[in-house]
Amino acid sequence: MSTDPSQPPTSYEAALAELEQLVQVIESGQLPLEQLLSGYKRGAELLAFCRGRLDAVEHQIKLLDEGTLKPWTPQ
């Protein structure tokens, strides 16, 4: 888990990596109840952070496309 869970992640990528690691630890079933609860709370914080970043990027894309989302097609 994070070395300092009270600190917000430095980036989307860092939050996602920490969240993935946290899920693995929780799914292992080896955590005591107190650590499981704190891990769950940290996971909820990380998920909210990631969702917030994704929403911000989506908003920026909408602005760049003048409010019209265009379907992405690989070239």
PQR file with spaces between the fields and no chain letter, atoms N, CA, C, O and H, PARSE charges and radii, in Angstrom:
ATOM       1  N    MET     1       0.828   -1.176    0.000 -0.4000 1.5000
ATOM       2  CA   MET     1       0.000    0.000    0.000 -0.0000 2.0000
ATOM       3  C    MET     1       0.873    1.240    0.000  0.5500 1.7000
ATOM       4  O    MET     1       2.100    1.148    0.047 -0.5500 1.4000
ATOM       5  N    SER     2       0.237    2.397   -0.052 -0.4000 1.5000
ATOM       6  CA   SER     2       0.971    3.649   -0.135 -0.0000 2.0000
ATOM       7  C    SER     2       1.832    3.853    1.111  0.5500 1.7000
ATOM       8  O    SER     2       1.479    3.421    2.207 -0.5500 1.4000
ATOM       9  H    SER     2      -0.759    2.472   -0.090  0.4000 1.0000
ATOM      10  N    THR     3       2.969    4.522    0.916 -0.4000 1.5000
ATOM      11  CA   THR     3       3.818    4.805    2.063 -0.0000 2.0000
ATOM      12  C    THR     3       3.190    5.859    2.959  0.5500 1.7000
ATOM      13  O    THR     3       3.416    5.847    4.169 -0.5500 1.4000
ATOM      14  H    THR     3       3.256    4.874    0.025  0.4000 1.0000
ATOM      15  N    ASP     4       2.406    6.770    2.394 -0.4000 1.5000
ATOM      16  CA   ASP     4       1.712    7.786    3.175 -0.0000 2.0000
ATOM      17  C    ASP     4       0.304    7.961    2.627  0.5500 1.7000
ATOM      18  O    ASP     4       0.077    8.819    1.774 -0.5500 1.4000
ATOM      19  H    ASP     4       2.222    6.780    1.411  0.4000 1.0000
ATOM      20  N    PRO     5      -0.650    7.158    3.105 -0.5600 1.5000
ATOM      21  CA   PRO     5      -1.994    7.197    2.557  0.2800 2.0000
ATOM      22  C    PRO     5      -2.734    8.506    2.802  0.5500 1.7000
ATOM      23  O    PRO     5      -3.790    8.722    2.207 -0.5500 1.4000
ATOM      24  N    SER     6      -2.217    9.388    3.657 -0.4000 1.5000
ATOM      25  CA   SER     6      -2.887   10.663    3.879 -0.0000 2.0000
ATOM      26  C    SER     6      -2.597   11.647    2.754  0.5500 1.7000
ATOM      27  O    SER     6      -3.273   12.669    2.644 -0.5500 1.4000
ATOM      28  H    SER     6      -1.359    9.212    4.139  0.4000 1.0000
ATOM      29  N    GLN     7      -1.617   11.361    1.930 -0.4000 1.5000
ATOM      30  CA   GLN     7      -1.240   12.247    0.835 -0.0000 2.0000
ATOM      31  C    GLN     7      -2.004   11.895   -0.434  0.5500 1.7000
ATOM      32  O    GLN     7      -2.201   10.717   -0.731 -0.5500 1.4000
ATOM      33  H    GLN     7      -1.067   10.531    2.020  0.4000 1.0000
ATOM      34  N    PRO     8      -2.439   12.913   -1.190 -0.5600 1.5000
ATOM      35  CA   PRO     8      -3.080   12.612   -2.469  0.2800 2.0000
ATOM      36  C    PRO     8      -2.045   12.089   -3.461  0.5500 1.7000
ATOM      37  O    PRO     8      -0.860   12.401   -3.342 -0.5500 1.4000
ATOM      38  N    PRO     9      -2.481   11.299   -4.432 -0.5600 1.5000
ATOM      39  CA   PRO     9      -1.537   10.782   -5.430  0.2800 2.0000
ATOM      40  C    PRO     9      -0.951   11.927   -6.257  0.5500 1.7000
ATOM      41  O    PRO     9      -1.550   12.995   -6.383 -0.5500 1.4000
ATOM      42  N    THR    10       0.214   11.680   -6.808 -0.4000 1.5000
ATOM      43  CA   THR    10       0.882   12.714   -7.597 -0.0000 2.0000
ATOM      44  C    THR    10       0.350   12.783   -9.024  0.5500 1.7000
ATOM      45  O    THR    10       0.482   13.810   -9.690 -0.5500 1.4000
ATOM      46  H    THR    10       0.700   10.812   -6.707  0.4000 1.0000
ATOM      47  N    SER    11      -0.252   11.693   -9.493 -0.4000 1.5000
ATOM      48  CA   SER    11      -0.766   11.670  -10.855 -0.0000 2.0000
ATOM      49  C    SER    11      -1.816   10.578  -10.990  0.5500 1.7000
ATOM      50  O    SER    11      -1.977    9.735  -10.107 -0.5500 1.4000
ATOM      51  H    SER    11      -0.360   10.859   -8.953  0.4000 1.0000
ATOM      52  N    TYR    12      -2.527   10.610  -12.113 -0.4000 1.5000
ATOM      53  CA   TYR    12      -3.508    9.562  -12.403 -0.0000 2.0000
ATOM      54  C    TYR    12      -2.821    8.202  -12.440  0.5500 1.7000
ATOM      55  O    TYR    12      -3.322    7.225  -11.884 -0.5500 1.4000
ATOM      56  H    TYR    12      -2.396   11.294  -12.830  0.4000 1.0000
ATOM      57  N    GLU    13      -1.674    8.152  -13.098 -0.4000 1.5000
ATOM      58  CA   GLU    13      -0.949    6.891  -13.246 -0.0000 2.0000
ATOM      59  C    GLU    13      -0.501    6.346  -11.897  0.5500 1.7000
ATOM      60  O    GLU    13      -0.579    5.143  -11.650 -0.5500 1.4000
ATOM      61  H    GLU    13      -1.267    8.946  -13.550  0.4000 1.0000
ATOM      62  N    ALA    14      -0.031    7.233  -11.026 -0.4000 1.5000
ATOM      63  CA   ALA    14       0.398    6.808   -9.691 -0.0000 2.0000
ATOM      64  C    ALA    14      -0.794    6.294   -8.888  0.5500 1.7000
ATOM      65  O    ALA    14      -0.685    5.293   -8.181 -0.5500 1.4000
ATOM      66  H    ALA    14       0.033    8.211  -11.227  0.4000 1.0000
ATOM      67  N    ALA    15      -1.925    6.977   -8.998 -0.4000 1.5000
ATOM      68  CA   ALA    15      -3.130    6.543   -8.282 -0.0000 2.0000
ATOM      69  C    ALA    15      -3.605    5.191   -8.788  0.5500 1.7000
ATOM      70  O    ALA    15      -3.987    4.328   -7.998 -0.5500 1.4000
ATOM      71  H    ALA    15      -2.014    7.791   -9.573  0.4000 1.0000
ATOM      72  N    LEU    16      -3.582    5.004  -10.090 -0.4000 1.5000
ATOM      73  CA   LEU    16      -4.025    3.737  -10.672 -0.0000 2.0000
ATOM      74  C    LEU    16      -3.106    2.594  -10.249  0.5500 1.7000
ATOM      75  O    LEU    16      -3.577    1.505   -9.920 -0.5500 1.4000
ATOM      76  H    LEU    16      -3.271    5.705  -10.732  0.4000 1.0000
ATOM      77  N    ALA    17      -1.803    2.840  -10.258 -0.4000 1.5000
ATOM      78  CA   ALA    17      -0.852    1.805   -9.842 -0.0000 2.0000
ATOM      79  C    ALA    17      -1.059    1.441   -8.372  0.5500 1.7000
ATOM      80  O    ALA    17      -1.052    0.263   -8.015 -0.5500 1.4000
ATOM      81  H    ALA    17      -1.421    3.725  -10.525  0.4000 1.0000
ATOM      82  N    GLU    18      -1.243    2.455   -7.520 -0.4000 1.5000
ATOM      83  CA   GLU    18      -1.464    2.189   -6.107 -0.0000 2.0000
ATOM      84  C    GLU    18      -2.784    1.437   -5.904  0.5500 1.7000
ATOM      85  O    GLU    18      -2.862    0.527   -5.079 -0.5500 1.4000
ATOM      86  H    GLU    18      -1.249    3.412   -7.810  0.4000 1.0000
ATOM      87  N    LEU    19      -3.811    1.818   -6.651 -0.4000 1.5000
ATOM      88  CA   LEU    19      -5.104    1.151   -6.539 -0.0000 2.0000
ATOM      89  C    LEU    19      -5.008   -0.315   -6.962  0.5500 1.7000
ATOM      90  O    LEU    19      -5.577   -1.190   -6.310 -0.5500 1.4000
ATOM      91  H    LEU    19      -3.748    2.558   -7.321  0.4000 1.0000
ATOM      92  N    GLU    20      -4.292   -0.581   -8.046 -0.4000 1.5000
ATOM      93  CA   GLU    20      -4.115   -1.965   -8.499 -0.0000 2.0000
ATOM      94  C    GLU    20      -3.385   -2.798   -7.443  0.5500 1.7000
ATOM      95  O    GLU    20      -3.764   -3.937   -7.170 -0.5500 1.4000
ATOM      96  H    GLU    20      -3.829    0.130   -8.576  0.4000 1.0000
ATOM      97  N    GLN    21      -2.340   -2.224   -6.857 -0.4000 1.5000
ATOM      98  CA   GLN    21      -1.588   -2.918   -5.816 -0.0000 2.0000
ATOM      99  C    GLN    21      -2.472   -3.163   -4.591  0.5500 1.7000
ATOM     100  O    GLN    21      -2.436   -4.238   -3.991 -0.5500 1.4000
ATOM     101  H    GLN    21      -2.032   -1.299   -7.080  0.4000 1.0000
ATOM     102  N    LEU    22      -3.250   -2.173   -4.236 -0.4000 1.5000
ATOM     103  CA   LEU    22      -4.136   -2.276   -3.092 -0.0000 2.0000
ATOM     104  C    LEU    22      -5.184   -3.372   -3.298  0.5500 1.7000
ATOM     105  O    LEU    22      -5.471   -4.134   -2.375 -0.5500 1.4000
ATOM     106  H    LEU    22      -3.280   -1.300   -4.723  0.4000 1.0000
ATOM     107  N    VAL    23      -5.747   -3.455   -4.483 -0.4000 1.5000
ATOM     108  CA   VAL    23      -6.736   -4.494   -4.786 -0.0000 2.0000
ATOM     109  C    VAL    23      -6.112   -5.877   -4.647  0.5500 1.7000
ATOM     110  O    VAL    23      -6.738   -6.788   -4.106 -0.5500 1.4000
ATOM     111  H    VAL    23      -5.514   -2.837   -5.233  0.4000 1.0000
ATOM     112  N    GLN    24      -4.889   -6.039   -5.129 -0.4000 1.5000
ATOM     113  CA   GLN    24      -4.212   -7.340   -4.997 -0.0000 2.0000
ATOM     114  C    GLN    24      -4.032   -7.729   -3.535  0.5500 1.7000
ATOM     115  O    GLN    24      -4.262   -8.877   -3.155 -0.5500 1.4000
ATOM     116  H    GLN    24      -4.381   -5.299   -5.568  0.4000 1.0000
ATOM     117  N    VAL    25      -3.620   -6.765   -2.722 -0.4000 1.5000
ATOM     118  CA   VAL    25      -3.398   -7.042   -1.303 -0.0000 2.0000
ATOM     119  C    VAL    25      -4.718   -7.388   -0.620  0.5500 1.7000
ATOM     120  O    VAL    25      -4.780   -8.333    0.167 -0.5500 1.4000
ATOM     121  H    VAL    25      -3.433   -5.832   -3.030  0.4000 1.0000
ATOM     122  N    ILE    26      -5.774   -6.629   -0.915 -0.4000 1.5000
ATOM     123  CA   ILE    26      -7.075   -6.891   -0.298 -0.0000 2.0000
ATOM     124  C    ILE    26      -7.607   -8.251   -0.733  0.5500 1.7000
ATOM     125  O    ILE    26      -8.122   -9.008    0.090 -0.5500 1.4000
ATOM     126  H    ILE    26      -5.724   -5.862   -1.555  0.4000 1.0000
ATOM     127  N    GLU    27      -7.485   -8.563   -2.020 -0.4000 1.5000
ATOM     128  CA   GLU    27      -7.988   -9.830   -2.532 -0.0000 2.0000
ATOM     129  C    GLU    27      -7.204  -11.033   -2.015  0.5500 1.7000
ATOM     130  O    GLU    27      -7.700  -12.158   -2.062 -0.5500 1.4000
ATOM     131  H    GLU    27      -7.067   -7.948   -2.688  0.4000 1.0000
ATOM     132  N    SER    28      -6.004  -10.811   -1.529 -0.4000 1.5000
ATOM     133  CA   SER    28      -5.211  -11.923   -1.006 -0.0000 2.0000
ATOM     134  C    SER    28      -5.834  -12.507    0.255  0.5500 1.7000
ATOM     135  O    SER    28      -5.594  -13.666    0.594 -0.5500 1.4000
ATOM     136  H    SER    28      -5.601   -9.896   -1.491  0.4000 1.0000
ATOM     137  N    GLY    29      -6.638  -11.699    0.950 -0.4000 1.5000
ATOM     138  CA   GLY    29      -7.285  -12.171    2.163 -0.0000 2.0000
ATOM     139  C    GLY    29      -6.364  -12.270    3.357  0.5500 1.7000
ATOM     140  O    GLY    29      -6.715  -12.906    4.350 -0.5500 1.4000
ATOM     141  H    GLY    29      -6.833  -10.758    0.674  0.4000 1.0000
ATOM     142  N    GLN    30      -5.195  -11.657    3.288 -0.4000 1.5000
ATOM     143  CA   GLN    30      -4.205  -11.776    4.354 -0.0000 2.0000
ATOM     144  C    GLN    30      -4.158  -10.572    5.287  0.5500 1.7000
ATOM     145  O    GLN    30      -3.337  -10.539    6.204 -0.5500 1.4000
ATOM     146  H    GLN    30      -4.910  -11.140    2.481  0.4000 1.0000
ATOM     147  N    LEU    31      -5.029   -9.577    5.068 -0.4000 1.5000
ATOM     148  CA   LEU    31      -4.989   -8.383    5.906 -0.0000 2.0000
ATOM     149  C    LEU    31      -5.855   -8.545    7.151  0.5500 1.7000
ATOM     150  O    LEU    31      -6.946   -9.112    7.081 -0.5500 1.4000
ATOM     151  H    LEU    31      -5.695   -9.604    4.323  0.4000 1.0000
ATOM     152  N    PRO    32      -5.376   -8.050    8.287 -0.5600 1.5000
ATOM     153  CA   PRO    32      -6.236   -7.980    9.469  0.2800 2.0000
ATOM     154  C    PRO    32      -7.382   -6.995    9.204  0.5500 1.7000
ATOM     155  O    PRO    32      -7.291   -6.152    8.311 -0.5500 1.4000
ATOM     156  N    LEU    33      -8.442   -7.108    9.976 -0.4000 1.5000
ATOM     157  CA   LEU    33      -9.643   -6.315    9.758 -0.0000 2.0000
ATOM     158  C    LEU    33      -9.373   -4.812    9.731  0.5500 1.7000
ATOM     159  O    LEU    33      -9.908   -4.110    8.873 -0.5500 1.4000
ATOM     160  H    LEU    33      -8.517   -7.793   10.701  0.4000 1.0000
ATOM     161  N    GLU    34      -8.564   -4.311   10.642 -0.4000 1.5000
ATOM     162  CA   GLU    34      -8.271   -2.866   10.688 -0.0000 2.0000
ATOM     163  C    GLU    34      -7.571   -2.404    9.408  0.5500 1.7000
ATOM     164  O    GLU    34      -7.912   -1.357    8.858 -0.5500 1.4000
ATOM     165  H    GLU    34      -8.130   -4.881   11.339  0.4000 1.0000
ATOM     166  N    GLN    35      -6.606   -3.171    8.941 -0.4000 1.5000
ATOM     167  CA   GLN    35      -5.893   -2.812    7.718 -0.0000 2.0000
ATOM     168  C    GLN    35      -6.802   -2.964    6.502  0.5500 1.7000
ATOM     169  O    GLN    35      -6.682   -2.206    5.539 -0.5500 1.4000
ATOM     170  H    GLN    35      -6.329   -4.021    9.389  0.4000 1.0000
ATOM     171  N    LEU    36      -7.689   -3.917    6.538 -0.4000 1.5000
ATOM     172  CA   LEU    36      -8.645   -4.094    5.460 -0.0000 2.0000
ATOM     173  C    LEU    36      -9.541   -2.871    5.338  0.5500 1.7000
ATOM     174  O    LEU    36      -9.785   -2.385    4.234 -0.5500 1.4000
ATOM     175  H    LEU    36      -7.787   -4.533    7.319  0.4000 1.0000
ATOM     176  N    LEU    37     -10.026   -2.377    6.457 -0.4000 1.5000
ATOM     177  CA   LEU    37     -10.872   -1.192    6.454 -0.0000 2.0000
ATOM     178  C    LEU    37     -10.112    0.033    5.960  0.5500 1.7000
ATOM     179  O    LEU    37     -10.630    0.787    5.135 -0.5500 1.4000
ATOM     180  H    LEU    37      -9.828   -2.772    7.354  0.4000 1.0000
ATOM     181  N    SER    38      -8.894    0.243    6.449 -0.4000 1.5000
ATOM     182  CA   SER    38      -8.121    1.402    5.996 -0.0000 2.0000
ATOM     183  C    SER    38      -7.751    1.259    4.521  0.5500 1.7000
ATOM     184  O    SER    38      -7.696    2.255    3.800 -0.5500 1.4000
ATOM     185  H    SER    38      -8.474   -0.369    7.119  0.4000 1.0000
ATOM     186  N    GLY    39      -7.499    0.040    4.069 -0.4000 1.5000
ATOM     187  CA   GLY    39      -7.221   -0.185    2.656 -0.0000 2.0000
ATOM     188  C    GLY    39      -8.430    0.117    1.791  0.5500 1.7000
ATOM     189  O    GLY    39      -8.302    0.693    0.710 -0.5500 1.4000
ATOM     190  H    GLY    39      -7.544   -0.769    4.655  0.4000 1.0000
ATOM     191  N    TYR    40      -9.599   -0.270    2.266 -0.4000 1.5000
ATOM     192  CA   TYR    40     -10.831    0.009    1.531 -0.0000 2.0000
ATOM     193  C    TYR    40     -11.061    1.516    1.425  0.5500 1.7000
ATOM     194  O    TYR    40     -11.431    2.022    0.366 -0.5500 1.4000
ATOM     195  H    TYR    40      -9.703   -0.737    3.144  0.4000 1.0000
ATOM     196  N    LYS    41     -10.837    2.233    2.540 -0.4000 1.5000
ATOM     197  CA   LYS    41     -11.009    3.690    2.537 -0.0000 2.0000
ATOM     198  C    LYS    41     -10.023    4.348    1.565  0.5500 1.7000
ATOM     199  O    LYS    41     -10.390    5.254    0.817 -0.5500 1.4000
ATOM     200  H    LYS    41     -10.536    1.823    3.401  0.4000 1.0000
ATOM     201  N    ARG    42      -8.777    3.886    1.585 -0.4000 1.5000
ATOM     202  CA   ARG    42      -7.772    4.450    0.671 -0.0000 2.0000
ATOM     203  C    ARG    42      -8.157    4.147   -0.771  0.5500 1.7000
ATOM     204  O    ARG    42      -8.006    4.999   -1.646 -0.5500 1.4000
ATOM     205  H    ARG    42      -8.479    3.150    2.193  0.4000 1.0000
ATOM     206  N    GLY    43      -8.650    2.947   -1.021 -0.4000 1.5000
ATOM     207  CA   GLY    43      -9.087    2.590   -2.363 -0.0000 2.0000
ATOM     208  C    GLY    43     -10.208    3.488   -2.852  0.5500 1.7000
ATOM     209  O    GLY    43     -10.225    3.887   -4.017 -0.5500 1.4000
ATOM     210  H    GLY    43      -8.772    2.255   -0.310  0.4000 1.0000
ATOM     211  N    ALA    44     -11.153    3.810   -1.962 -0.4000 1.5000
ATOM     212  CA   ALA    44     -12.246    4.714   -2.329 -0.0000 2.0000
ATOM     213  C    ALA    44     -11.702    6.100   -2.663  0.5500 1.7000
ATOM     214  O    ALA    44     -12.177    6.742   -3.599 -0.5500 1.4000
ATOM     215  H    ALA    44     -11.139    3.486   -1.016  0.4000 1.0000
ATOM     216  N    GLU    45     -10.710    6.565   -1.904 -0.4000 1.5000
ATOM     217  CA   GLU    45     -10.089    7.864   -2.187 -0.0000 2.0000
ATOM     218  C    GLU    45      -9.390    7.852   -3.545  0.5500 1.7000
ATOM     219  O    GLU    45      -9.518    8.794   -4.327 -0.5500 1.4000
ATOM     220  H    GLU    45     -10.324    6.043   -1.143  0.4000 1.0000
ATOM     221  N    LEU    46      -8.654    6.783   -3.814 -0.4000 1.5000
ATOM     222  CA   LEU    46      -7.935    6.675   -5.081 -0.0000 2.0000
ATOM     223  C    LEU    46      -8.907    6.602   -6.256  0.5500 1.7000
ATOM     224  O    LEU    46      -8.674    7.214   -7.299 -0.5500 1.4000
ATOM     225  H    LEU    46      -8.549    6.018   -3.178  0.4000 1.0000
ATOM     226  N    LEU    47      -9.981    5.865   -6.088 -0.4000 1.5000
ATOM     227  CA   LEU    47     -10.986    5.760   -7.137 -0.0000 2.0000
ATOM     228  C    LEU    47     -11.623    7.114   -7.417  0.5500 1.7000
ATOM     229  O    LEU    47     -11.822    7.474   -8.577 -0.5500 1.4000
ATOM     230  H    LEU    47     -10.171    5.369   -5.241  0.4000 1.0000
ATOM     231  N    ALA    48     -11.943    7.863   -6.378 -0.4000 1.5000
ATOM     232  CA   ALA    48     -12.510    9.199   -6.558 -0.0000 2.0000
ATOM     233  C    ALA    48     -11.511   10.116   -7.269  0.5500 1.7000
ATOM     234  O    ALA    48     -11.897   10.902   -8.134 -0.5500 1.4000
ATOM     235  H    ALA    48     -11.781    7.571   -5.436  0.4000 1.0000
ATOM     236  N    PHE    49     -10.241   10.016   -6.910 -0.4000 1.5000
ATOM     237  CA   PHE    49      -9.205   10.818   -7.563 -0.0000 2.0000
ATOM     238  C    PHE    49      -9.138   10.494   -9.054  0.5500 1.7000
ATOM     239  O    PHE    49      -9.111   11.398   -9.889 -0.5500 1.4000
ATOM     240  H    PHE    49      -9.927    9.378   -6.207  0.4000 1.0000
ATOM     241  N    CYS    50      -9.112    9.198   -9.387 -0.4000 1.5000
ATOM     242  CA   CYS    50      -9.035    8.775  -10.792 -0.0000 2.0000
ATOM     243  C    CYS    50     -10.265    9.231  -11.573  0.5500 1.7000
ATOM     244  O    CYS    50     -10.147    9.730  -12.692 -0.5500 1.4000
ATOM     245  H    CYS    50      -9.134    8.463   -8.709  0.4000 1.0000
ATOM     246  N    ARG    51     -11.429    9.059  -10.988 -0.4000 1.5000
ATOM     247  CA   ARG    51     -12.658    9.505  -11.659 -0.0000 2.0000
ATOM     248  C    ARG    51     -12.643   11.009  -11.893  0.5500 1.7000
ATOM     249  O    ARG    51     -13.057   11.489  -12.948 -0.5500 1.4000
ATOM     250  H    ARG    51     -11.525    8.654  -10.079  0.4000 1.0000
ATOM     251  N    GLY    52     -12.166   11.739  -10.908 -0.4000 1.5000
ATOM     252  CA   GLY    52     -12.075   13.196  -11.054 -0.0000 2.0000
ATOM     253  C    GLY    52     -11.144   13.593  -12.186  0.5500 1.7000
ATOM     254  O    GLY    52     -11.458   14.492  -12.966 -0.5500 1.4000
ATOM     255  H    GLY    52     -11.830   11.349  -10.051  0.4000 1.0000
ATOM     256  N    ARG    53     -10.003   12.929  -12.279 -0.4000 1.5000
ATOM     257  CA   ARG    53      -9.062   13.223  -13.369 -0.0000 2.0000
ATOM     258  C    ARG    53      -9.665   12.879  -14.720  0.5500 1.7000
ATOM     259  O    ARG    53      -9.529   13.645  -15.674 -0.5500 1.4000
ATOM     260  H    ARG    53      -9.748   12.199  -11.645  0.4000 1.0000
ATOM     261  N    LEU    54     -10.335   11.727  -14.811 -0.4000 1.5000
ATOM     262  CA   LEU    54     -10.950   11.329  -16.076 -0.0000 2.0000
ATOM     263  C    LEU    54     -12.065   12.293  -16.466  0.5500 1.7000
ATOM     264  O    LEU    54     -12.203   12.629  -17.642 -0.5500 1.4000
ATOM     265  H    LEU    54     -10.445   11.105  -14.036  0.4000 1.0000
ATOM     266  N    ASP    55     -12.858   12.739  -15.502 -0.4000 1.5000
ATOM     267  CA   ASP    55     -13.911   13.721  -15.791 -0.0000 2.0000
ATOM     268  C    ASP    55     -13.310   15.033  -16.293  0.5500 1.7000
ATOM     269  O    ASP    55     -13.842   15.650  -17.216 -0.5500 1.4000
ATOM     270  H    ASP    55     -12.746   12.466  -14.547  0.4000 1.0000
ATOM     271  N    ALA    56     -12.207   15.454  -15.686 -0.4000 1.5000
ATOM     272  CA   ALA    56     -11.555   16.696  -16.109 -0.0000 2.0000
ATOM     273  C    ALA    56     -11.034   16.579  -17.535  0.5500 1.7000
ATOM     274  O    ALA    56     -11.163   17.516  -18.324 -0.5500 1.4000
ATOM     275  H    ALA    56     -11.775   14.953  -14.936  0.4000 1.0000
ATOM     276  N    VAL    57     -10.450   15.443  -17.866 -0.4000 1.5000
ATOM     277  CA   VAL    57      -9.938   15.241  -19.225 -0.0000 2.0000
ATOM     278  C    VAL    57     -11.089   15.195  -20.219  0.5500 1.7000
ATOM     279  O    VAL    57     -10.993   15.763  -21.307 -0.5500 1.4000
ATOM     280  H    VAL    57     -10.345   14.683  -17.225  0.4000 1.0000
ATOM     281  N    GLU    58     -12.167   14.530  -19.858 -0.4000 1.5000
ATOM     282  CA   GLU    58     -13.332   14.471  -20.743 -0.0000 2.0000
ATOM     283  C    GLU    58     -13.879   15.877  -20.991  0.5500 1.7000
ATOM     284  O    GLU    58     -14.253   16.212  -22.115 -0.5500 1.4000
ATOM     285  H    GLU    58     -12.245   14.069  -18.974  0.4000 1.0000
ATOM     286  N    HIS    59     -13.923   16.690  -19.949 -0.4000 1.5000
ATOM     287  CA   HIS    59     -14.393   18.069  -20.091 -0.0000 2.0000
ATOM     288  C    HIS    59     -13.482   18.861  -21.033  0.5500 1.7000
ATOM     289  O    HIS    59     -13.963   19.617  -21.877 -0.5500 1.4000
ATOM     290  H    HIS    59     -13.619   16.418  -19.036  0.4000 1.0000
ATOM     291  N    GLN    60     -12.183   18.687  -20.887 -0.4000 1.5000
ATOM     292  CA   GLN    60     -11.245   19.386  -21.763 -0.0000 2.0000
ATOM     293  C    GLN    60     -11.416   18.956  -23.210  0.5500 1.7000
ATOM     294  O    GLN    60     -11.345   19.781  -24.121 -0.5500 1.4000
ATOM     295  H    GLN    60     -11.792   18.072  -20.202  0.4000 1.0000
ATOM     296  N    ILE    61     -11.640   17.675  -23.421 -0.4000 1.5000
ATOM     297  CA   ILE    61     -11.844   17.174  -24.789 -0.0000 2.0000
ATOM     298  C    ILE    61     -13.113   17.772  -25.377  0.5500 1.7000
ATOM     299  O    ILE    61     -13.133   18.169  -26.542 -0.5500 1.4000
ATOM     300  H    ILE    61     -11.698   17.004  -22.681  0.4000 1.0000
ATOM     301  N    LYS    62     -14.170   17.837  -24.578 -0.4000 1.5000
ATOM     302  CA   LYS    62     -15.418   18.443  -25.058 -0.0000 2.0000
ATOM     303  C    LYS    62     -15.194   19.890  -25.462  0.5500 1.7000
ATOM     304  O    LYS    62     -15.710   20.341  -26.485 -0.5500 1.4000
ATOM     305  H    LYS    62     -14.154   17.515  -23.632  0.4000 1.0000
ATOM     306  N    LEU    63     -14.423   20.621  -24.658 -0.4000 1.5000
ATOM     307  CA   LEU    63     -14.131   22.012  -24.991 -0.0000 2.0000
ATOM     308  C    LEU    63     -13.323   22.111  -26.277  0.5500 1.7000
ATOM     309  O    LEU    63     -13.588   22.973  -27.116 -0.5500 1.4000
ATOM     310  H    LEU    63     -14.004   20.255  -23.827  0.4000 1.0000
ATOM     311  N    LEU    64     -12.350   21.241  -26.431 -0.4000 1.5000
ATOM     312  CA   LEU    64     -11.524   21.263  -27.634 -0.0000 2.0000
ATOM     313  C    LEU    64     -12.326   20.903  -28.877  0.5500 1.7000
ATOM     314  O    LEU    64     -12.048   21.409  -29.964 -0.5500 1.4000
ATOM     315  H    LEU    64     -12.135   20.541  -25.750  0.4000 1.0000
ATOM     316  N    ASP    65     -13.305   20.044  -28.726 -0.4000 1.5000
ATOM     317  CA   ASP    65     -14.147   19.646  -29.854 -0.0000 2.0000
ATOM     318  C    ASP    65     -15.368   20.550  -29.981  0.5500 1.7000
ATOM     319  O    ASP    65     -16.322   20.216  -30.683 -0.5500 1.4000
ATOM     320  H    ASP    65     -13.531   19.633  -27.843  0.4000 1.0000
ATOM     321  N    GLU    66     -15.338   21.681  -29.309 -0.4000 1.5000
ATOM     322  CA   GLU    66     -16.424   22.661  -29.345 -0.0000 2.0000
ATOM     323  C    GLU    66     -17.748   22.044  -28.905  0.5500 1.7000
ATOM     324  O    GLU    66     -18.797   22.297  -29.497 -0.5500 1.4000
ATOM     325  H    GLU    66     -14.563   21.952  -28.738  0.4000 1.0000
ATOM     326  N    GLY    67     -17.676   21.231  -27.856 -0.4000 1.5000
ATOM     327  CA   GLY    67     -18.868   20.650  -27.273 -0.0000 2.0000
ATOM     328  C    GLY    67     -19.409   19.437  -27.990  0.5500 1.7000
ATOM     329  O    GLY    67     -20.439   18.897  -27.585 -0.5500 1.4000
ATOM     330  H    GLY    67     -16.824   21.025  -27.375  0.4000 1.0000
ATOM     331  N    THR    68     -18.749   18.990  -29.044 -0.4000 1.5000
ATOM     332  CA   THR    68     -19.220   17.826  -29.776 -0.0000 2.0000
ATOM     333  C    THR    68     -18.185   16.726  -29.690  0.5500 1.7000
ATOM     334  O    THR    68     -17.068   16.864  -30.189 -0.5500 1.4000
ATOM     335  H    THR    68     -17.913   19.428  -29.373  0.4000 1.0000
ATOM     336  N    LEU    69     -18.566   15.634  -29.053 -0.4000 1.5000
ATOM     337  CA   LEU    69     -17.656   14.497  -29.005 -0.0000 2.0000
ATOM     338  C    LEU    69     -17.694   13.775  -30.327  0.5500 1.7000
ATOM     339  O    LEU    69     -18.766   13.444  -30.833 -0.5500 1.4000
ATOM     340  H    LEU    69     -19.473   15.522  -28.648  0.4000 1.0000
ATOM     341  N    LYS    70     -16.547   13.534  -30.879 -0.4000 1.5000
ATOM     342  CA   LYS    70     -16.448   12.831  -32.157 -0.0000 2.0000
ATOM     343  C    LYS    70     -16.029   11.392  -31.908  0.5500 1.7000
ATOM     344  O    LYS    70     -15.177   11.149  -31.054 -0.5500 1.4000
ATOM     345  H    LYS    70     -15.676   13.803  -30.468  0.4000 1.0000
ATOM     346  N    PRO    71     -16.591   10.444  -32.612 -0.5600 1.5000
ATOM     347  CA   PRO    71     -16.176    9.066  -32.402  0.2800 2.0000
ATOM     348  C    PRO    71     -14.713    8.885  -32.786  0.5500 1.7000
ATOM     349  O    PRO    71     -14.250    9.422  -33.793 -0.5500 1.4000
ATOM     350  N    TRP    72     -13.996    8.124  -31.971 -0.4000 1.5000
ATOM     351  CA   TRP    72     -12.586    7.869  -32.238 -0.0000 2.0000
ATOM     352  C    TRP    72     -12.480    6.712  -33.211  0.5500 1.7000
ATOM     353  O    TRP    72     -13.121    5.674  -33.044 -0.5500 1.4000
ATOM     354  H    TRP    72     -14.373    7.688  -31.153  0.4000 1.0000
ATOM     355  N    THR    73     -11.669    6.908  -34.216 -0.4000 1.5000
ATOM     356  CA   THR    73     -11.417    5.823  -35.178 -0.0000 2.0000
ATOM     357  C    THR    73      -9.910    5.669  -35.327  0.5500 1.7000
ATOM     358  O    THR    73      -9.208    6.643  -35.597 -0.5500 1.4000
ATOM     359  H    THR    73     -11.148    7.751  -34.351  0.4000 1.0000
ATOM     360  N    PRO    74      -9.415    4.456  -35.154 -0.5600 1.5000
ATOM     361  CA   PRO    74      -7.970    4.239  -35.316  0.2800 2.0000
ATOM     362  C    PRO    74      -7.564    4.455  -36.770  0.5500 1.7000
ATOM     363  O    PRO    74      -8.289    4.092  -37.696 -0.5500 1.4000
ATOM     364  N    GLN    75      -6.416    5.040  -36.945 -0.4000 1.5000
ATOM     365  CA   GLN    75      -5.954    5.327  -38.305 -0.0000 2.0000
ATOM     366  C    GLN    75      -4.879    4.384  -38.734  0.5500 1.7000
ATOM     367  O    GLN    75      -4.378    4.487  -39.854 -0.5500 1.4000
ATOM     368  H    GLN    75      -5.827    5.336  -36.192  0.4000 1.0000
